[in-house]
Amino acid sequence: MRTWPLALVLASLCGYVRPAGAADTAATNQIGQGVIYRHYHYDSLYGARENIFITEVNLNDPATAMKFPYRSGGATRTVSAHAATVPGAVACVNGQFFDNTGPIAFLKVNGVVLAETQPSARDQQGVTDDGLGQTSSFGIALRPTAGWDGVSTSNVMTAGPELVNNGLKVTGYNQNDGLITNRHPRTCTAWTYDNRLLLVVVDGRSTASAGMTIPELRDYVYGLGPIRNAFNLDGGGSSAMWIAGDVVNVPSDGQERAVVDAVAIAASPPTLPGAPGGLTATRSGTNIYLSWPLASGAMSYNVKRSSTNGSGYLQIANTTALNYLDTNVSVETTWYYVVTGLNMVGESTNSPQATGMVTVPPAKSYPASVLALNPLVYYRFSDVRIGSSAFNAGNLGLFWNGTYEGAFGSGAGPRPPVFVNFETTNQALVLDGSTADVRVPALGVRVTSATLAGWVYKGTNQAANAAIFFHRSSLNNFGLAAYPDPTTGGDALRYTWNGTYYTFVSGLVLPTNQWAFVALVVEPTRASLYLQDGTGMKTATKIASHPGQTFSAASYIGWDSYAAARRWNGLIDEAVLFDRAFSPSEINTLYQAGMLLPPVFLQIRQSPGQYILEWPNGTLQQADSVNGQYSDMTGVTSPYTNTFSGTQKFFRVKVR
């Protein structure tokens, strides 16, 4: 039997899971490198007493492994006995529903199919492992249309009903099914967008813990973090969680029930984490975005900051994520950051220092204009040279940061003097047309009207259906791409919505070797494509029904995942999505926000013996003739008052 020190706290000491509602008591323990065990007790959760047990596995940590212990001949081993067969096991829960012959849903272990799904059995999702000992390959997959037999993954354990599907809560349960609507002990598993596996057991059928309905279990699990997929395993008297030598919950039979299989987690004992490496600090508007790679064994991270180079760091946050947004920063101040890793053993040394400074985007700059319109997601790609995360400046926040994939790079984006409201150092995303893209996680939102816009640059002809932005899933296919124009052969804008309209000929041919502004605006009864290449705003409209669409799976900037070749070859910048339809004038204004300086009016008024000049911004200049040489009036601010001198003067305002 393995023992470990118990930490009883009122909130999570470290780690990721956020319990739904406030637990009355909570115990948190690190039971292995990259593995945390938690026990939450609620006096009233969904109107009942509940005891909930959670094992959280950091799948980014190479020290963890997953196994599916199984024994043929039916249910002949308890969860404890299954755990005993796995070297280095630190956690184990019961697995699939079963009958007297074995599992009733698809099971494959070490490449061998041990059970097929029986009629009426649930197998909507499966926990998977490629068998190579690489934790990056663990996860929860959705049942393919053709069934599980065609899946090449070496280890697959399926069950149901499903709870969360691609970031969305599952609904439409059969309300006449007692498995769904009655409270029972439950076991389930969930996979998060930041690559953590959760094993959850809920005690039930007792005065100490009532158990949960499937909708209650779904809601609770959904509140544990950014859940991507989750599904129910066998429950009732089978529900059991074994942790490092003991069953920690109270099985409703009064003792462990023999089960046909189990999910076991193996890990090495926890050690002091190493210092995180590769800390980066990126300016994002008025905030500083920090990111760093995983430190093996770290269950959380302390973020520290100083205004002094190399010393004086003070902790500003503790987080389990691999990033942090510092929103409490002074403008035009240089900040120095370090990060340390923590677990139950202790705290690591400091990471290498990273430096950040915030400058406020000018009020009329292009990014300021976009942010004022409240986008859902907005990727500026100013961080493309720094790391793997594409920062989302939109309203949905950090959980919807994109991920740079493949042979991506950085290049000059729209810049002055042509695009005067961009920074002189503005960066754009460079895509190679064969491997590179930006993966946008499932937004989990449904849009009935939408506006997608961005800036594109191509130096060569694109592959057919090369995507600028595309979402493809089993539910919805929609996006913006390029396709050879039937008349000119050039790359013309085309769009897809609800899997249709991809044959619509827009006639909007993209220019070569220059930046162009593009947009797609969708309303319930129409869709409009826009192109501005410096010769005027061009548009094409399709009048037809356009039903609402759901971002139920990952989307991609620069790729349509239908085929490997549907990738953009060139540059993309300022990709932005809004959950409303822009009018033609709003689209033009959005484009002009990058092009034009705001109008400046110099006003003059008279007072006795004096004249007063007023202007909103810029530098006042004067000359002795209207075409004469103008000079800056140093130190002069608006309003400027002067006395009449009898000498003729001419004034103007220099904005840039």
N, C-alpha and C positions, 0 to 999 in steps of 0.2 A: 504494500500500500504506500502511495506517495502522499506526503503531507506538505502543506504550505501555509504561510502566515495569512490569517484572515484580516481583511481590511473592511471594517463596517463604517459606511459613510452615508450621508444624506443625499449625495449626488455622486456621479461618476468621478472617480479619482483621475482616471485617464482612459483613453480609448475613445471609440467613436459613437457608440450607440446612445441615442437620445430616447429614453422611455416616454411613451405617450402619457401625458399627464404627469403629475408629481407623485413619485413612489413614496410611500410612508417610510420604508427602509430599503436600503440597497447595499449589497456586498459586492465588491469588485476585487478580482484576483488575476494576476498574470500567471497562467499555468504552464506556459511554454513560450519559446521564442516566437513572437508574432501571434500568440493566442491569449485571449482574455475570456474569463468566465465571470458572469454576473448573475445575481439573484435579486429580483425585485419583488417586494411585497406591497400590495395595495389593500387598504381597508375598504375602499370603494372605487372600483373601476368598472365602468358600464353598469353601475348599480350593484356590484357584488364584490366580495373579497376574492383576491386573486394572488397566486404565487406563480411567478414567471421566471424561467431559467434560460439564459442566453449564452451561447458560446460564439465568440466573434473571432474569425480567422482573417488575418491580413494576408491576402493572396499575393501581395507584392513582395512579401518576405520569403526569401528562398529557403528558410529554415523549416517551413511547414509542408506537410504532405497530407493527402486524403486517400482513404481506402474504403472499399465496400465489402466488409467481411460477410460471407455467405456460406451456408451449409445446405447441401441438398437433402431432400427427404422431408421437407416441411419445417415447421417451427420447432427447433430442437435446442436452441441456445438463447439465453437471456442476453440483454445488451451488455452486461458485465462480461459474460463469457465470450461474446463477439469481440469486445475490446481487448481481451486477453490474448487474442490471436494476432494482434497488430503490434509489432515492435515499436516502442517509443510512443504508444498512444497516450494522449492526454485528455481526450474528450471523445464521447461516442453517444449517438442517439439511435433510437429505433428507426427502421427504414420503411419498407413498403407494406401495403395491405396484402394479405395472403389468405390462402385456404389450406386444406390439409396436404396439398401437393407442392405448394411453394408460392412465389409471388404471383399476383393476378395481373400485373402490368409489366411492361418491357423492362428487362434487366440484362445488362451486358457487363461482364467483369473480365478484365485482362484480354479483351478482344473476343471473348466467347459469349454468344447469346445464350443466357440461361432461362429466360422466360419471355414469352410473347404476351401482348395485352389481350386479355379475355374480353368477350363481348360485354358491354356496359361498364367495364372498368375504366377508371379515369387515368389518363396519361398525358395530359396537356403540356406538362413541362418535365424536364429531367435535369438532375444535377450531374455534371460531366467532369471527367478527368482523362487526359490523354495518356496517362500511364507512364509518362516519361519523367515524372518527378519534377516537372516545371510548374510552379504555382500559377504562372501567367496563363496556363491553359485550363485552369479550373473555371467553373461558372455554372450557370443555369441556362439551358437552351429551351426553346419552344419546339413543340412537336412539328416536324416538317410535314408538308402537305402529303408527301408520299409515305409517311410513317417513319418509325425509328430505325427500321432495318437498314436503310441506306446511309445512316450516319457512320462515319469512319472512326469517330472517337472510341478509344479502347474501353472506357468505363462509362456507363450510362445507367442511372437509376431514376425511374419515372413514377409519377403518382399524380394525385389531384384531390380536390379541385384546385385550380390555380387561384392565386390571390392578387398578384400584380403582374401585369403583362406590358413589357416595354415602358415602364414608368407610370402606367395608368392603372388605377384600381379596377379590378374585374367586377362587373355587375351582372344582372340578369340571372342570378341563381334561382334554382327551383325551390320555391317557398313551401312546397309540399314534401320536401325531402328532409327527414329528421336529421341526417348527417349534416345538413346545412344549417337548419334553424334551431336545433337543440344545443344546449351547452354540454360540451364533452371535454375531457382532457385532450390536448392537442399537441402534435409535433409538426413543425414546418421548417422550411429552409428558405433563405432569401439571399439574393446577390445584389450588391450595391454598384452604383455607377463608378465609385472609386475603388472597385475590385476587392471587396470584403465579402466573405461568406458568413452568414448568420445561421446558426442552428438554434431553434426556439422550442421550448417545451412549456406548456401551460398545465398545471395541475387542475384536477376537476373532480366532480362527484363527491364533494365533501364540504363540511362547514368551513374549513380553512381556505378552500379555493373552489369556486363554482365551475370553472371551465369556461369555454367561449363558444359562441356560434361561429360559423365561417365568416360572416360579415364582420363580427367583432375582431376575430383574429386578423382578418385583412386590414382593418383600420389600425389595429395596434402595430402590426408589422410595418405598415406604410409610414407610421410616425417614427420609425427607428432611424430614418435617414433617407438619402436619395436612392430608394429601392428601384432596381431595374426590373427584376423578375422575382417571383416568390410563389411557392405552391405548398399545399398541405400534404403531409405524409400520414402514415397510419397513426391513429390516436387511441382514445379510450384507455383500456387497461394496458395497451402496448406502450403508451407514452412513458419514456424513461430517458434520463440524461445521466450518463456516467462521467465523472470528472476525476481523473488522476487517482483512481482506486476505489471510489465510492459512487453509488447512485445518490445524487443530491436532491432529487425531487421525491415525492411520495406517490408511487404508482397506485392507481385507484383500486387495484385488486388486493392491495395490502402487501404485495410482494411483486417482484419482477415477473413479467410474463415472458415466456419463450417467444421469440420472434424469428422470422425467416432470414432477415438480413439487417444491416445497420450501416450508418455513416460514421466513420472513425477519422479523427484528426490526430496525426502524429507530429511531434515537434521536439526539438532539442530543449534542454532546460534553459530558462532565461539567464542571460548574462548582461553585463553593463553594455548599453548600446554604444556604437561608435559615433563619432561626431558627424553630423550631416555634412555632405560636401556639395559644392556647386550651387550655393545660395545665390539667387539673382534678385535684384530690386528693379522694378519697372514702373515708370510713372504712368498713371492712368487717371487722366483728368486731374482732380484735386486730391487723389489718393496715391499710395505707393503699393504696388502688388508684389508680394514676395513669393517665391517658389523655390523648392529644393527637392532633391531625390530622397528616396527612402533610406533611412538608417536602420540596418537590420537589427531587430529586437526592440526598436523604439515603439512604444505604444501611444505616445503623445510627444509634443514638441513645445518647448518654451521659446517664444519669440522675444528677443531683447533688442533694445534700441539705445543709441546715445547720440548726442550732438557733438561729441568729441571723438576724433579719429583714433581708434584703437583702444579705447578704455571707457569706463563709466557706463557700461551697459545696464539698463534697467528692464526688467521683464514687463512686457506690455500685453502678452496674451499667452494662453496655453491652448493648443489645438491638436486634433488628431489628423487633420488634413495635411497635405504636402504643399499648402499654400496659405497665405494670409493676406488680407487687404487692410492695410493701415489707413484708417480714415481720419485719424487725429494727428494731422501733420500741419506744420506751419509752412506757409507758402514762401518760396525762395530761401528755404533753410536746408542745408545738407544734413542728411540723417545717415547714421552708420548702424547696420544691423548685423546680428549674429543669431543663430538658432542652435539649441541643444536638444538632444533626444532624451526621453525619460522612459523608464519602466519601473517595475517594483524593486529592481535591484538598485537603481540610482539614476544619476544624471550624467550625460556625456560631457566632454569638453566642448568648447565653442566651435561652431563651424567657421570657415573662412568668412571674413567680413564682406558685406555688400553695401554699396552706397546708393542712396536715392535722394532725389530732389523733386519737389512739386512746383510746377509753374502753371498758372491758371490759363486755360485757352482763352484767347481774346474773344470778347462777347460776340463778334460777328464772324468768327472763324468757322470753317466747315464743320469740324467736330462739335463745336458749341451749338451750331444750328441744328445738327442731327439730334444731339442729346436733348435739346429743348422740345423735340417732337415725340419724346417718350417711346423709343424703339424697344421691342422685345429683346432682340439681340443686335449687337453692333460690334463687328470685328474690324479694328483699325489696322491690325497686323504690324503695329509699331514694335512689337516684341518678337518679330519673326527671327531675329538674329540671336536671341537670348536663350530660348529653351524650347520645350515641346508643347507648351500651352499657349493657345491663342486666346488672349484675354477678351472676355465679353463685357463691354461697357454698358450694355443694355439693362433694362429693368429686371430681367430674370436672374441676373447676378452670376456669382462665381461657379455655382453648380453647372452652369451651361457654358463654361469655358470650352473652346474647341481644342482639338489635339492635332498638331502638325504631323503628317504622315508622309513617308517616302522621301524622295530626294527633293525636298523643298529648299527654297532659298529666299533671299531678300534682294530687292532692287529699288530704284527710285520710283516713288509714287507720283501722283499729280503734285507739282510744285510750282512756286513762282518762277518766272514772271507771268506765265500763262494762267496758272491756277493760283491766283494771288491770295486766296484765303486758306491755303494749306501751309504747313511749316516748310521751311527751306530744306529740312532734313527728312521730310515725310517718307516713310518706308512702305513698300508694297510687297505682297506675297508673290514669289516666283514659283511657277509650277512647270514641271518638265514634260507633261503630256503623256507620261507612262507610269509613274509610281506615286506622284505627289498629290496630296489633297489636304483638306482640313476636315476632320470628323467632328460634327456637332452632335452632342448627345441628344437623346429624345427629349424634346421640349415639354411633352405632356400637355400641350394646349391644342385646342380646336379653334380654327379660324373660319368664319363665314365670309369675311372680307379681309384682304391682305394686300400689303405693298412690299415688294422686294426690290432693292436697288443696290447699285454698286458702280464701280469704275473698272473697266477692263482694257487690256492692252494686248494686242497680238502682233507677233512679228512674222508669222507664217500661217498657212491655212490650217484650220482645225480638223480633227477627225469628225466624222458625222456624229451628231448628238453629243459633242463635247460639252460638258455641263459647266455652267457658271455656279449654279446652286441647284441641288436636287435632293428630294426626299423619296425614298422607295421602301415600301413595307408590304406586308400581306394585306393591309387595310387600304392604304392610299399611296398613289404615285403622283407627284407634282414637282414642278421646278422650271428652271430657265436654262436654255442651252443654245448652241449654235448648230446650224445645218446648212448644207450647200443650197444657195438660192437657185430655183429652177431656171431663172432667166440669165443671171450673171455668173453663176457658179461660185460667187463669193460667200463668205460665212454670214448667214443671216440669222437673226434672233428667231427662236421658236420656243414654245412653251408646252407644258403638259399640265393638265389639271384633272384630278379624279381618273387618271389613266387614259384620258382622251385629249383630243384637240392637238396632238403632236404633228398632225399633217397640215395644220393651218399655216399658210404661206404669208409671212409678215411683210416681205420685201425690204426689211430693215437690215441692210448689209453693213457689217462692221468694218471700220477702216483698218488699215494696216499701218503699223509703226507709229501709232499715236493713241493717246488716251481717249476713251469714249465713256460717256455716262449712259447706263442702261437701267431699265426698270420694268417690272411686271406688276400691274395693278389688277386685282381680281375682285369682282362683286358678284352677287348671286345671279345676275342676269347677263354679265359680260366680263370680258378680260381685255386689257389694253397693254400693248407692248410699247415702250418708249426707247428712242435712241437719240442722243445728242452728241454729234461728232464735231461740233464747232461750226456747222453750217445751218443750224436751226434744229429745233426739236421736231423729230419725226415720230409718228405714231401709227399703230395698226390695231384695230379692235375686232374682236370676235364676239358677236351677239349670240348667246346661247346660255343655257342653264349651267351654273357652276356651283355645285353643292359644297357645303362646308367640308374641310379636310382636317385631319388630326395628325400632329407630329408624334406619331406613335413609336417611331424607331429613330435610329441615327439618320441625320442628314449630312450631306457633304458639300463643301465648297470646292469646286474644281473637279467633281467626279459624279457621274451617274453610275451607281453600283450595279446596274443591270449588266454591264460589260466592262472588262478591264480597259478597253480602248476609249471609253467615253470620258476622257480626261482633258482638261483645259491645258493648252500649251501656250504659256505667256504669263501675264501678270494680272492679278486681281487686287483691288483695294476697296476699303470702306464698305464692306458687305453689311447690309442692314435689313432688318425685317420689322415691319409694323403690323399690328393686328387690326388695321382699318384700311379702307381704300382711299388713296390720295386722289384729289381732283387734278385735272390737267394743269391748273395754275400752281397747285402745290408741288407737283412734280417739277415744273419749270423753276419754281423758287428753290427747291432742293438742289437742282443743278447750279443755279445762279449763286447759291451760297458758297460754292467753290471758286466761282469765276470773278465775281464783281466786288469791288469795294463798296461799302455803304455810302450813299450820297451824303455829301457834306455841304451845308448851307452856311455861308458867311453873312451875317446880318449886321446892319449898321443902323443905329438910332441916335437921335440928337437930344442933348440936354443943354441948358443955357451955357454957352461958351465951350461946350465939350461935345465930343462924339464917343459913342460906345460901340465896340465891336464884340460880337458873340459868335461862337462856333462850337460844335459838339466835340470834336476831337481833331488832332493834328497840330501842326506847327504854323503859326502865323508868320507870313512873309510880307515884305514891303518893297516898293520900287518907286522911282520918280516918274516913270512913264508906264503906260499900259503894257508895252512890249519890252520894257527895260529889264535890267538884271535884278532879279528879286533876291533878297537876302533874308535869312532867318532872323526873327526878332527874339533873341535869346532871353529866356526867363519870363517871357510874356505868357500869361494864361488867360483863358476866357472867364469872365468878361474883361475886356481891355478898354480902359478909359484914357483919353488924351485930350488936350486942349487944341483948338484951332490955331494954326500958326501963320496962315496966309500962304503956305507952300503946298502945292498939289502933291498928294500921295496916293499910291495905288496899293491895294492889299489883296492877298489871296491866302488860301490855306493849303499847305503841303500835307497830304495824308500819308504817303510812303516816301 
